[in-house]
Amino acid sequence: MASADIDVHELTITDDRHAEAPITLDEPAAKTLGFFDQVGLWGNLGVSLLGFTGAFVVLQPLGDGTPKLTFAAALLATVVGTVLGTAAVGLAAVPGARTGAPAMVLLRGLFGARLSYAPTVLNILQLLGWGTFEIVTISSAAHQLAPGLPLWGYKLIAGVVTTLLALRPLGVVRVLRKYVTVAVVVVMVYLFVQLLRQPIPVVKGSSWSGFWPAVDSTLAVAVSWVPVASDYSRHSRSPKTAFSATFVGYTITQVACYALGLIAILTVATDGDANHIWGAFMAVALGKVAFAILAIREIDQSFCNVYSTAVSTQNLRPRWDRRLLALVIGTAATVLALAIDINNYASFLSLIGSVFVPLFAVLVVDYFAFGGAVGWNLSERAPARWPMLVPWFAGFVVYQLIYPGGVSWWATMWGHIASWLHFTVQTWMSASLLSFVVAAVLTMALRAVVRRPSTATAS
């Protein structure tokens, strides 16, 4: 078989528990991550400084000036959205564990090699943006703790550490499991105990109106990890372990993270501003120590974004050294964090992320329902599957009609389209769930009449 047609799912090694991620796509993926390694990874990713502030969106999902949810409704919405979203991430991890291929390479089997470049480029853009956003978030939290060092100094430190961690991703995962996870659990439990010393007040004028948009907000946060799940599960010792560890680790910690944010908002903080919520944590006894641990731990978010950007780039250039890519990407994210106001870019990042919900629906139906496990061609010469773009695009349209995001000109355009279609958004509609359903149903209908291209490759 020619080197250009190496079948990625055959490239795995299992004998070295201390092996690192392969340098290029031509090298085998080490199957070294067990259940607790992956629980540690996804458990840490489920805790985020942005998640604490995101709790305000759950509490008041329809925006300023609208009634808030009751605490019970907000907590249930968090659980439902997280469970659904994390189940999607767990399913997205299974093909990577089976084939040893990273997430964007798997899209060769779904769309063909060349067509997979489109979602790959979008993923690179969003991951670079989120990596930059995380560096800014870490720096802002650190500066609030110790304002003696200029904010740019914290950005530089966070960027350098992020880049260095991205060079040895599997080693970082093992460290997360051994040390960081324990510290995070202790801190979270401690903050719960401290904040729950006073009763949670009843929210005046609260109701269950907006429950499903609240579900959608936590679901979207979890689903945002779908495009990178296989970058790590490719190193899992089994597909079953990849799914269960991802689901258990992320579900527990995201629910805990949002619940802690809700309690902080209702008992101490006056609104959803990050400074107020973070200040609520620091106000309790030993709160600054606890918050410092959470701020330092946030680097795992930026590290994952930088590493997955490098791996995604390898779908375009399979033989480029991922370590060099990580250095370049980490440096770029640091420079962007220093040079621009990334907060103004957050709406664009959410818009880019919305394309991956219907894409995942197409992937999961084609892979699990129509034999992708044995039929996908992951080579660099995988033929184009143009029909598979139809359900992806249809799902994307449904998502935008329901929730076009915060980019003004984009939202206005979709408002005009909705008016032309006589489509009115209802409060029960979830952009993520309905776009997934539409894309999934259309994929099933399409696959019933369209055969998969031959998986044969040149020798």
Secondary structure, DSSP 8 states (H G I E B T S, - for coil): --GGG--GGG-EE-S-TT----SSTTS-EE--B-HHHHHHHHHHHT--HHHHHHHHHHHSTT-TTS--B-HHHHHHHHHHHHHHHHHHHHHHHHHHHHH---HHHHHHHHH-TTTTHHHHHHHHHHHHHHHHHHHHHHHHHHHHH-TTS-HHHHHHHHHHHHHHHHTSHHHHHHHIIIIIHHHHHHHHHHHHHHHTTS-----TT-BSTTHHHHHHHHHHHHHTTGGGHHHHHTTBS-HHHHHHHHHHHHHHHHHHHHHHHHHHHHHT-SSS-HHHHHHHHHHSTTHHHHHHHHHHHTHHHHHHHHHHHHHHHHHHSTTS-HHHHHHHHHHHHHHHHHHS-GGGGHHHHHHHHTTHHHHHHHHHIIIIITTHHHH---STT----GGGHHHHHHHHHHHHHH---S-HHHHHHHHHHHHHTT----TT--HHHHHHHHHHHHHHHHHTTS---------
